[in-house]
Structures are given as C-alpha cells and as structure tokens.
Amino acid sequence: MGSGGFLHNILFFILAIGVLVAFHEFGHYWVARLLKVKVLRFSIGFGKPLFVKRVQKGEDLIEFAVAAIPLGGYVKMLDEREGPVDASLRHRAFNTQPVATRFAIVAAGPIFNFILAAFFYFIFFVNGEDGIKPVIAAPAVESIAAISGFAAEDQILSVGNKEVRTWNEFRLALIEQGLDGGDIPVKVRTADAYETDHHISIGERHILNEKTDIVDQLGFKPWKPEFAPIIGGVTENGAALKAGIAAGDEIISINDQPIANWDKLVEVIQSSAGKNLNVLINRSGEDLNLQLRPDEKQHGEAVIGFMGAYPEVPKELIEKSKIRIEYSVFEAGARALDETWTFTALTFKVLGKMVVGEAALENISGPITIAQYAGITASISFLVYLKFLAMISVSLGVLNLLPVPMLDGGHLMYYLIEIVKGSPVSEKIQQMGQQVGLALLLVLMSLAVFNDIQRLIN
C-alpha cells in the first residue's frame, strides 16, 4: 500500500471505522433476527442517510442505510417505546422480549468485535510475523535497567512467565506485568550465550502515569548494529544521487572530518541542511571528491539535512536484529485467541488504572491519532493494517462493554439489575442515566480530541 498524506489517512480511517462498526452492528442484527425480533433498519453512520436500500428478508422489509456521519451506527428494532406497535407484531417487539433475549442482542455487538479481532489476528499470524529481536543496547546510566544488571546485547527471553520473541512483545509484557508495580523477573541470554535471570524493581511506581514509553522509563533501548559508512542505495531525486554518490561508495570524510560509521554520517548530514559539503568517497579502490548539498527537511520544530541514501547492511547483522516467526494454521489460531484475550484484559486493566488515578489520561487517543495510525499501518502493508484493525476492534468492544448508559454496557447493566430485582429499571432512572451517559461520553471524546491535538502540537 502506498503512503499518502491527510487524505490517505482519512480514507483508511473511514475504512477502518466502517468495517468495525458494520461488524459490531451486524452482531446486534444477526442475533435479533435469530431470536425473531423484528428489525426495521440497519445503518452504518448517523444522521441523514446517503444511501438506503430496502430488502425483503422473509416476512420482514428491512432498510439498509449508509448515513452522513461515519462515527458509529445502529440497528433499529420494533419497540413500543419508540412508537405504536400493531397488536399482531407485539410479540416481536424488542421491549416485550424476555431479559435474556434483550441481553443476548445487546451483548452480541461487543462480542462480534472480539470475534472480528481474533479473525484479523489469525490472518496476520497465519502469514507469519516479522519483528525486531528483543536485544537491548547498553542501558542508560543509573536507569532501572542498568541497576538491575542488564548489559548491551542481552536478548530478552521472557518477562515473568511470558515468553517474548519480538521487541513489541517485550514492551507489552512489561506493561502487562508492570501495571501493579513490584518486581518483574526477566530471563535473558547474554552476548556470550549465557542465560541468566534479572529482576526489574518497579516498586510503587505507576508506569502509565509517565508521558514516556515504559521501555524508555526503565532505560531500555533496542540494540542497533553499527554500520560502516557504505552506501547501500540512493533514493530518486535525492541529494546523494544529484551529487553522483552511488551504491557501494564508502564515505571517507566530509569537509576533511573523518566518517567512522553510519551514525556519524547521519549526524554530519543532519546538521548540514542546505550547506555545500566536500565529500571524499572510495569507489572500487579509487578516491573521489564530490560536492553534496543535503536537502532540507522539517523535523518537529527543527530543520535537518537529508541526503536520500541508506546504508549497506550485512546479512549477518540483519539476522542478528530481526526475526521471522512462522505459524501453522492451528498455532496461528491459538495465537490469535491469546492475543485477543491478552489485549482485552490489558485494556480493561489500563482503564481501571485511569479511574483510580494510577494511569495518565494522556493514554486516551481519539480519532486524529487513530486516523494517523490507520494511514501509517496501511502504508506499511495490508497485514499490518489488519493487525491495527484487530487492536481497534478490541478497543471498540471494550469501550462498548463499559457500564455507561447509552453504551451497550449500560444497557447490560440495567438488564443485570432487572434479573436481580425481578423487574425492569424504571423509565425515569433510564432517562437520567442517558443524560449522565451522554455527558460522560462528551467529556471522554473531548479529552481524546484534546490529547490528539496535544500530540500534533508536540
């Protein structure tokens, strides 16, 4: 998938929301039809319908609609609370159904989100997984990682009782097991292939109250191999190509300053935006002097130099830093279910930490951040985009299970009360709950958008 800008992000954001909302609402629709409740309309989006198609399903005429506001959807069922119902159809109205039937119809939406997430994870894993090995660089001085005894090129094997094979698994395992503080046992394989155990002491620290990522907080950074300053290739229309630099060239010096490795080359180029540089290269044993003028590139508030070239990476270094994991169909299915369960439990746990003030509200993301990640993941590959959809589907399922009136979880809460007390919650209480629920959702959405804007500004 190609990379784009604002429109690219919006397109894949709308696609993501459309797919997830459609499947969520299909859960309500399918169970309602299964239990013989009369469905009147299935809508993706709110507001004015842009498209309506009436379809005869057995004895029912159902409207399928796409509406103007794509941030949600609904399934409208026959209901005496929303208008008069013919006596001959009263047995098919939603409000006349036993509480178990109403509970099943409402719960189906979030459950279908979890099913969709597991399916997307399965597609991702059955195609194999590429990742960065959890090999660490030298820990920051006086960081928790350094104090705990970790050293450069240690490969993380497990966190607690959870095996980790990629850097992302390492990060998620740290979050999962570090939320409650205390000590986290970590097994590593050292650079000389010796396996040993360390303990990360988090104590009473609330790791999600910090604005930095947990691995940065603890002093961990992924190990990066040191590349020689040899050009692996140049980009079209870049400064390197214009200067005559080609694949295989070794950069010896820039303005008589020796270039020992690729990091030094990047440092010099980035600090030389728009400047004329005298570059000494070695090409097939012959030294050549070339003139390079790095392009200017905006990076946050700074302008940095950019030459449009990438390093030659030896195969053994790639093998040392990257990993490819293959799964059988059954392994992919088991991994998909495990990932869905783990991410669901972690999301509930993080939300609980936010409620008691042990996790920063900055962890809440809104539509702008989601749109950005939709565009980024779609640019990487279709499979990475599917994995992103799986994570958002879990989040949507969890959000809808929260006991907030107006959400599915609020209705389920009312039904549980009805089961316990033997009669429905009064209309007055439900109306008051809807007002409270609407206020909570507006506050949550406002906070999410505020966080998005802050991220853009920063």
C-alpha positions in Angstrom: 0.0 0.0 0.0 1.4 3.4 -0.9 1.9 6.2 1.5 0.0 9.4 1.4 -0.9 12.4 3.5 -4.1 13.7 5.1 -6.5 12.2 2.5 -4.7 8.9 2.7 -5.1 8.8 6.5 -8.8 9.8 6.3 -9.5 7.2 3.7 -8.1 4.3 5.7 -9.6 5.7 8.9 -13.1 5.7 7.4 -12.5 2.2 6.0 -11.4 1.0 9.5 -14.4 2.6 11.3 -16.8 1.4 8.6 -15.6 -2.2 8.8 -15.5 -2.3 12.7 -18.9 -0.6 13.1 -20.5 -2.7 10.4 -19.5 -5.9 12.1 -20.5 -4.6 15.6 -23.9 -3.7 14.3 -24.1 -7.0 12.4 -23.8 -8.8 15.7 -26.9 -7.0 17.1 -28.7 -7.6 13.8 -27.9 -11.3 13.4 -28.8 -12.2 17.0 -32.0 -10.1 16.8 -33.1 -11.9 13.6 -32.0 -15.3 15.1 -34.3 -14.6 18.1 -37.2 -13.5 15.9 -37.1 -9.8 16.9 -38.3 -7.6 14.1 -35.5 -5.4 12.6 -36.6 -2.2 10.9 -33.2 -0.6 9.9 -29.5 -1.4 9.8 -27.5 1.8 9.5 -23.8 2.5 9.2 -23.3 6.0 10.3 -25.6 8.5 11.9 -27.6 11.5 10.6 -29.0 12.0 7.2 -29.0 8.7 5.1 -26.8 9.0 2.0 -27.9 5.6 0.7 -31.0 3.4 1.5 -31.9 0.0 0.1 -35.0 -1.9 1.2 -34.6 -5.7 1.2 -37.2 -8.3 1.8 -36.0 -10.8 4.4 -38.7 -13.4 4.8 -41.8 -11.6 6.1 -39.8 -8.5 7.0 -38.9 -5.5 4.9 -35.6 -4.1 6.3 -33.8 -0.9 5.4 -30.1 -1.0 4.9 -28.6 2.5 5.1 -25.3 4.4 5.0 -25.5 7.8 6.8 -23.5 11.0 6.6 -21.7 10.8 10.0 -19.4 7.7 9.8 -18.5 7.5 13.6 -20.9 4.8 14.6 -24.1 3.0 13.5 -27.3 1.4 14.8 -29.8 -1.4 14.4 -33.4 -0.1 14.8 -35.8 -2.7 16.0 -39.6 -2.7 16.6 -40.1 -1.2 20.0 -43.2 0.1 21.8 -41.1 2.9 23.5 -40.5 4.4 20.1 -43.9 4.3 18.6 -47.2 2.4 18.4 -46.9 -1.3 17.6 -49.6 -3.4 15.9 -51.0 -6.0 18.3 -50.2 -8.7 15.9 -46.5 -7.8 16.0 -46.2 -7.0 19.7 -44.6 -10.4 20.4 -41.7 -9.4 18.0 -41.0 -6.0 19.6 -37.7 -5.7 21.4 -39.1 -4.3 24.6 -41.5 -7.2 25.1 -38.8 -9.8 24.9 -37.5 -11.8 28.0 -34.5 -10.2 29.6 -32.3 -13.0 28.4 -33.2 -12.2 24.8 -32.5 -8.5 25.2 -29.2 -9.2 27.0 -28.1 -11.5 24.1 -29.0 -9.0 21.4 -27.2 -6.1 23.1 -24.1 -8.2 24.1 -23.7 -9.5 20.5 -22.3 -6.2 19.3 -19.1 -6.2 21.5 -18.8 -10.0 21.2 -18.7 -9.7 17.4 -15.9 -7.1 17.8 -13.8 -9.6 19.7 -14.6 -12.3 17.1 -13.5 -9.9 14.3 -10.3 -9.0 16.2 -9.4 -12.7 16.6 -10.1 -13.3 12.9 -7.9 -10.4 11.8 -5.1 -11.5 14.2 -5.4 -15.0 12.7 -4.9 -13.7 9.2 -1.9 -11.7 10.4 -0.3 -14.6 12.2 -1.0 -17.4 9.6 1.0 -15.3 7.1 4.0 -15.2 9.5 5.3 -12.4 11.7 8.3 -10.2 11.2 9.7 -8.4 14.2 12.8 -6.8 15.8 14.5 -9.2 18.2 14.3 -8.0 21.9 18.1 -7.4 22.0 18.9 -4.3 24.1 21.5 -1.6 23.8 23.7 -0.5 26.7 21.1 0.7 29.3 21.0 4.3 30.2 23.4 5.1 33.2 21.7 4.9 36.6 18.4 3.7 34.9 16.4 0.8 36.5 17.7 -1.4 33.7 21.3 -0.7 34.5 20.8 -1.1 38.2 19.0 -4.4 37.6 22.2 -5.7 35.9 21.2 -5.7 32.2 24.0 -5.2 29.7 24.4 -4.4 26.0 23.3 -7.1 23.6 21.3 -9.0 26.2 18.4 -10.8 24.4 15.2 -10.9 26.5 13.8 -14.4 26.5 10.9 -14.0 28.9 9.2 -11.4 31.2 7.6 -13.1 34.2 6.2 -16.3 32.9 5.6 -14.9 29.4 8.0 -15.8 26.5 8.9 -12.9 24.3 10.4 -13.1 20.8 10.0 -9.6 19.5 10.6 -6.1 20.8 6.9 -5.4 20.7 6.1 -8.5 22.8 8.8 -7.3 25.3 7.2 -3.9 25.6 3.6 -5.3 26.0 4.8 -7.8 28.6 6.5 -5.1 30.6 3.2 -3.1 30.6 1.1 -6.1 31.4 3.3 -7.2 34.3 4.4 -3.8 35.5 1.0 -2.2 36.0 0.8 -3.4 39.6 4.4 -2.5 40.5 6.6 -4.8 42.4 9.4 -6.9 40.9 9.4 -8.4 37.4 11.6 -11.4 36.8 13.3 -11.3 33.4 15.3 -14.1 31.7 18.0 -13.0 29.3 20.6 -14.6 27.0 23.8 -12.6 27.2 26.1 -11.7 24.3 28.3 -14.7 25.1 25.2 -17.0 25.0 24.9 -17.4 28.8 21.3 -17.5 30.2 20.6 -15.7 33.4 17.9 -14.0 35.4 17.4 -10.4 36.4 14.7 -8.6 38.4 13.3 -5.2 37.4 12.2 -3.5 40.6 9.3 -1.1 39.8 8.1 -0.8 43.4 5.1 1.5 43.8 5.8 3.3 40.6 2.7 3.8 38.3 4.3 3.2 34.9 1.4 4.6 32.9 1.4 7.9 34.8 4.5 8.9 32.9 4.3 10.5 29.4 7.3 8.5 28.1 7.1 4.9 27.0 7.7 2.2 29.6 10.9 0.9 27.9 12.3 4.4 27.9 11.3 5.0 31.5 13.2 1.9 32.6 16.3 2.6 30.5 15.8 0.0 27.7 16.5 0.8 24.1 16.7 -1.7 21.2 20.2 -2.6 20.1 21.3 -1.1 16.8 24.2 -2.6 14.9 27.0 -0.2 13.9 27.0 0.1 10.1 30.1 1.1 8.1 29.6 4.3 6.1 29.0 2.4 2.9 26.0 3.4 0.6 23.5 0.6 0.1 21.4 2.6 -2.3 20.1 6.1 -3.0 16.6 7.5 -3.5 15.3 9.0 -6.7 15.8 12.8 -6.9 17.7 12.9 -3.6 20.7 15.0 -2.8 23.1 11.9 -2.9 22.0 11.0 -6.4 22.4 14.6 -7.6 26.0 14.6 -6.1 26.9 11.5 -8.0 27.0 9.2 -5.0 26.1 5.6 -5.9 25.6 2.2 -4.2 28.8 0.7 -2.9 30.5 4.0 -2.3 32.3 4.3 1.1 32.2 7.7 2.7 35.8 8.5 3.9 35.4 12.1 5.1 33.1 15.2 4.8 34.9 18.6 4.8 38.0 16.8 6.0 36.1 15.4 9.0 36.6 11.6 9.2 33.4 9.5 9.0 33.9 6.3 11.0 30.4 4.8 10.8 26.9 5.4 9.5 25.7 7.2 12.7 28.5 9.7 12.3 27.5 10.2 8.6 23.9 10.8 9.7 25.0 13.3 12.4 27.0 15.4 9.9 24.3 15.4 7.2 21.5 16.3 9.6 23.5 19.3 10.9 24.3 20.5 7.4 20.9 21.2 5.8 21.3 23.4 2.7 25.1 23.6 3.0 27.7 22.7 0.4 29.8 19.8 1.5 33.0 18.3 0.1 32.7 14.6 0.3 35.6 12.2 -0.1 34.5 8.7 -1.2 36.2 5.5 -2.1 34.7 3.8 -5.1 36.2 0.4 -6.2 39.6 1.4 -4.6 39.7 4.9 -6.1 39.3 8.1 -4.0 36.9 10.7 -5.5 35.9 14.2 -4.3 32.2 15.0 -4.7 30.1 18.1 -3.9 26.9 17.3 -1.8 24.2 19.8 -0.7 21.8 18.0 1.7 18.1 18.7 1.2 16.3 20.5 4.0 13.7 18.5 5.9 11.3 19.7 8.6 11.6 17.5 11.8 9.4 18.8 14.6 10.5 22.4 15.1 13.9 21.9 13.6 15.2 21.7 10.0 17.6 18.9 9.4 19.7 17.8 6.4 18.7 14.8 4.4 20.7 13.1 1.6 18.4 10.4 0.4 20.6 7.3 0.9 20.5 4.2 3.0 23.3 2.0 4.4 24.6 -1.3 3.1 23.5 -3.8 5.8 25.4 -7.1 6.0 23.2 -10.1 6.1 24.5 -11.3 9.4 23.5 -8.1 11.1 20.0 -8.4 9.7 19.7 -11.9 11.1 21.0 -10.7 14.5 18.5 -7.9 14.8 15.4 -9.2 13.1 13.2 -12.3 13.5 10.7 -14.1 11.3 8.1 -16.3 13.1 6.1 -18.9 11.1 2.9 -20.4 12.5 0.9 -23.4 11.4 -2.9 -22.9 11.0 -3.6 -24.2 14.5 -0.7 -22.2 16.0 -2.0 -19.1 14.3 -5.5 -19.7 15.7 -4.2 -20.3 19.2 -2.0 -17.2 19.0 -4.9 -15.1 17.6 -7.2 -16.1 20.6 -4.4 -15.5 23.1 -3.6 -12.0 21.6 -7.3 -11.0 21.6 -7.7 -12.1 25.2 -4.4 -10.5 26.4 -5.2 -7.2 24.7 -8.8 -7.2 26.0 -7.7 -7.9 29.6 -4.9 -5.3 29.3 -7.3 -2.6 28.0 -9.7 -3.2 30.9 -6.8 -3.1 33.4 -5.5 0.2 32.0 -8.9 1.8 32.1 -9.2 0.7 35.7 -5.9 2.3 36.5 -7.1 5.5 34.9 -10.2 5.5 37.0 -8.2 5.3 40.3 -5.6 7.8 39.0 -2.7 5.3 38.5 -2.5 5.9 34.7 -2.3 9.2 32.9 -5.4 10.4 30.9 -2.9 11.2 28.1 -3.1 7.4 27.3 -6.6 8.0 25.7 -6.4 8.5 22.0 -9.1 10.0 19.7 -10.0 10.0 16.0 -7.0 12.0 14.9 -4.4 9.6 16.3 -6.4 6.6 15.1 -6.5 8.2 11.6 -2.8 8.7 11.6 -2.1 5.1 12.6 -4.6 3.9 10.1 -2.6 5.7 7.4 0.8 4.6 8.7 -0.1 0.9 9.0 -1.8 0.9 5.6 1.4 2.3 4.1 3.5 -0.5 5.6 1.4 -3.4 4.4 -2.1 -4.8 4.3 -1.3 -7.4 7.0 0.0 -4.7 9.4 -3.2 -2.7 8.7 -5.3 -5.8 9.6 -3.4 -6.1 12.9 -4.1 -2.5 13.6 -7.8 -3.2 12.9 -7.7 -6.1 15.3 -6.4 -3.8 18.1 -9.0 -1.1 17.4 -11.8 -3.8 17.2 -10.8 -5.0 20.7 -10.8 -1.4 22.0 -14.3 -0.8 20.5 -15.6 -4.0 22.1 -14.1 -3.0 25.5 -15.5 0.6 25.2 -19.0 -0.7 24.5 -18.9 -3.0 27.5 -18.2 -0.2 29.9 -21.2 0.3 32.3 -22.0 3.7 30.9 -25.7 4.5 29.9 -26.0 4.9 26.2 -23.4 2.3 25.5 -24.1 -1.4 25.2 -22.5 -1.9 28.7 -25.0 0.5 30.2 -28.0 -1.5 28.8 -26.4 -4.8 30.0 -26.0 -3.2 33.5 -29.8 -2.4 33.5 -30.6 -6.0 32.5 -28.4 -7.4 35.2 -30.3 -5.2 37.8 -33.6 -6.4 36.2 -32.5 -10.0 36.7 -31.6 -9.4 40.3 -34.7 -7.4 41.3 -37.2 -9.2 39.1 -38.5 -6.1 37.3 -37.1 -3.6 34.8 -35.3 -0.4 35.8 -37.8 2.5 35.7 -38.1 4.7 32.6 -37.2 7.7 34.8 -33.9 6.2 36.0 -33.0 5.1 32.5 -33.6 8.7 31.2 -31.5 10.2 33.9 -28.8 7.5 33.1 -28.9 8.5 29.4 -28.2 12.1 30.3 -25.3 11.2 32.6 -24.0 8.8 29.9 -24.2 11.4 27.2 -22.2 13.8 29.4 -19.6 11.2 30.2 -19.2 10.4 26.5 -18.8 14.1 25.6 -16.2 14.5 28.3 -14.4 11.4 27.1 -14.5 12.4 23.4 -13.3 16.0 24.3 -10.4 14.6 26.3 -9.5 12.2 23.4 -9.5 15.0 20.8 -7.6 17.3 23.2 -4.9 14.6 23.6 -4.8 14.2 19.8 -4.2 18.0 19.3 -1.5 18.0 22.0 0.3 15.2 20.2 0.1 17.1 16.9 1.4 20.3 18.6 4.3 18.4 20.3 
